[in-house]
Structures are given as structure tokens and as C-alpha cells.
């Protein structure tokens, strides 16, 4: 879920929760709130339109949330063969690619996302590079391996695009050999 959605849900939940707690402890007077709304907010056209927009946004965010829950099925890629349909979930394909990339040298903390489309799929690989390599050759090799693996799995007719995003480059240098005596705490006391 997006950051803005989470922020709105947390804000609304916090507001509603504190309001209900205040009403139950009688720290918020409901009659005072209604009088304030009638005399200060509702006569002002700008305030009423701001309330309308806020209410509409809340309703739209709630509909979006319900829609995400309802349509949150395991998405899959379906291939037809002469023996019948074969359905492979995207999670299984993502795990296969992740395992392939993490067992090789150079990449760690790999995250794979597959976006299916009508002609095939787009694969987005995000990770950290942890060795000094020739970057164009390294990324080309990963793209070729990934595309070959997916075409063997899904069939040659599917178009597969592989995009690589390197988030961080972590180079582990050689450790320095310390020949001097280590510092002992409270040595000179």
C-alpha cells in the first residue's frame, strides 16, 4: 500500500479512536461539537467545500482499499499446452529468479517483481551489488539468464523484458592487518 494511503488510514483511525475515547470519558461534549459545526463551519462555503472534498477522498480511499482486498487473488501466468492449461503463480516465478540470482556471485538482497501483460511479462530486479564487476557485462548476463529461464518456463512466444535496478554498491575491501597493540580501556588509570 502506498505511503499516502497508510498515512491517511493512520490519521483517520487515530482521529476516530481519540474521538470515541473522548466521548466515552466525557471529555468531548457532543452537543458542543454540533453547535460549533452549525455556527462556525457550515455557514462558511469554503469550509463546507473543504469538508466535502475531505469526505469524498476518504470514501475513495475506502473503496480503493476494499477493491484491493477483493481482487487480491494470487495472480498467475497461464500457458496452454496440448495437454491442458498450466498456471504458474507470480510468487513462484519471483522466488525462482531470486534463488537463481542469490546463489550467483555479485548480487545480494535481491527483490524481484513480475508485472504480467498481454504479450508476456516485465521483470524488475532490485538488489545490492557486492563485488567489483564490469557493470554492463554483469547486468547483460543477468538479463540474459533471467530471460532464458523464463522463456524455458513460460514458452518462447512470450515477450519478456528484464529491468535491473541496483540500489546500493557494497564493496568489501581487504582487511587491514593491525600490527600494533590493541588499545585497552582504562589503561592509564
C-alpha positions in Angstrom: 0.0 0.0 0.0 1.3 3.5 -0.8 2.7 5.8 1.9 -0.1 8.3 1.4 -2.8 5.7 1.9 -1.2 4.4 5.1 -0.8 8.0 6.3 -4.5 8.7 5.7 -5.6 5.4 7.3 -3.5 6.1 10.4 -4.7 9.7 10.7 -8.4 8.7 10.3 -8.0 5.8 12.7 -6.2 8.0 15.3 -8.8 10.7 15.0 -11.8 8.4 15.3 -10.2 6.4 18.1 -9.4 9.6 20.2 -12.9 11.0 19.5 -14.6 7.8 20.7 -12.4 7.7 23.8 -13.1 11.3 24.5 -16.8 10.7 24.1 -16.7 7.7 26.5 -14.7 9.6 29.1 -17.0 12.7 28.7 -14.1 15.0 27.8 -15.7 15.8 24.5 -19.2 17.2 24.6 -21.1 16.1 21.6 -23.6 19.0 21.9 -20.7 21.5 21.8 -19.3 19.8 18.7 -22.6 20.0 16.9 -23.1 23.7 17.9 -19.6 24.5 16.7 -20.3 22.8 13.3 -23.6 24.6 12.9 -22.4 28.1 13.8 -18.8 28.2 12.6 -18.2 25.6 9.9 -21.4 25.0 8.0 -22.3 28.7 7.2 -18.9 29.2 5.5 -18.9 28.0 1.9 -15.1 27.4 1.8 -15.2 25.2 5.0 -18.2 23.2 3.6 -16.4 22.5 0.3 -13.3 21.5 2.2 -15.4 19.1 4.3 -17.0 17.8 1.1 -13.6 17.2 -0.6 -12.2 15.5 2.6 -15.2 13.3 2.9 -15.0 12.3 -0.8 -11.3 11.5 -0.5 -12.0 9.3 2.5 -14.7 7.4 0.6 -12.5 7.0 -2.4 -9.6 5.6 -0.3 -12.0 3.2 1.4 -13.3 2.0 -1.9 -9.7 1.5 -3.1 -8.8 -0.4 0.0 -11.9 -2.7 -0.4 -11.1 -3.2 -4.0 -7.5 -4.3 -3.2 -8.8 -6.8 -0.7 -11.4 -8.3 -3.0 -9.1 -8.5 -6.0 -6.0 -9.7 -4.1 -6.0 -13.2 -5.6 -2.8 -14.9 -6.4 -2.0 -13.6 -9.8 -0.6 -16.1 -12.2 0.6 -16.6 -15.8 -1.4 -19.2 -17.7 0.1 -21.2 -20.6 -1.8 -23.5 -22.8 -0.3 -26.8 -24.0 -1.7 -29.7 -25.9 -2.4 -31.5 -22.6 -4.2 -28.6 -21.0 -3.7 -25.3 -19.1 -0.7 -24.7 -16.9 -0.9 -21.9 -14.3 2.2 -20.6 -12.5 1.8 -18.1 -9.8 3.9 -14.9 -9.9 5.2 -15.6 -6.4 6.7 -19.0 -7.5 8.4 -17.3 -10.5 9.7 -14.5 -8.4 11.1 -17.0 -5.8 12.8 -19.0 -8.6 14.5 -15.9 -10.0 15.5 -14.7 -6.6 17.1 -18.0 -5.7 18.9 -18.1 -9.1 20.4 -14.6 -8.5 21.3 -15.0 -4.9 23.2 -18.2 -5.5 25.4 -16.5 -8.0 28.2 -14.1 -7.2 27.7 -10.4 -7.1 24.1 -9.8 -6.1 22.5 -9.9 -2.6 19.3 -8.7 -1.0 17.5 -9.3 -4.3 13.9 -8.4 -4.7 12.0 -9.5 -7.8 8.7 -8.2 -9.1 6.9 -9.5 -12.2 4.3 -7.4 -14.0 2.4 -9.6 -16.4 0.9 -8.0 -19.6 -0.9 -9.4 -22.7 2.3 -10.2 -24.6 4.4 -11.6 -21.8 5.9 -10.1 -18.6 8.2 -7.4 -17.3 10.6 -8.5 -14.7 12.0 -5.9 -12.3 15.1 -7.0 -10.3 16.3 -4.8 -7.4 19.3 -5.6 -5.3 22.7 -4.7 -4.0 25.9 -5.2 -5.9 28.6 -6.5 -3.6 31.6 -7.1 -5.9 33.5 -5.0 -8.3 32.5 -6.1 -11.7 32.1 -4.8 -15.2 28.6 -3.4 -14.7 27.4 -3.5 -18.4 28.6 -7.1 -18.8 27.2 -8.2 -15.4 23.8 -6.7 -16.0 23.6 -8.1 -19.5 24.5 -11.6 -18.2 21.8 -11.4 -15.5 19.2 -10.1 -18.1 20.1 -13.0 -20.5 19.9 -15.6 -17.8 16.6 -14.4 -16.4 15.1 -14.1 -19.9 16.3 -17.6 -20.9 15.0 -19.1 -17.7 11.5 -17.5 -18.0 11.3 -18.4 -21.7 12.1 -22.0 -20.9 9.4 -21.9 -18.2 6.7 -20.0 -20.0 7.4 -20.7 -23.6 9.2 -19.0 -26.4 6.1 -17.0 -27.6 6.0 -14.8 -24.5 7.9 -11.5 -24.7 10.0 -10.9 -21.6 11.6 -7.6 -20.6 14.1 -7.6 -17.7 14.9 -4.3 -15.9 17.6 -4.2 -13.3 17.8 -1.6 -10.5 20.9 -1.6 -8.4 20.1 0.1 -5.1 23.5 0.0 -3.4 27.0 -0.9 -4.3 28.8 -2.6 -1.4 32.5 -3.3 -1.9 34.2 -5.3 0.7 37.8 -4.1 0.8 40.7 -6.2 2.1 41.0 -6.2 5.8 43.9 -4.3 7.2 46.3 -6.2 9.3 46.9 -4.5 12.6 50.4 -5.0 14.0 50.2 -2.6 16.9 48.9 -3.5 20.3 45.2 -3.0 20.8 44.0 -0.2 23.0 43.0 -1.4 26.4 40.2 0.6 28.1 41.2 2.4 31.3 44.9 1.6 30.7 46.3 4.8 32.2 44.3 5.0 35.4 
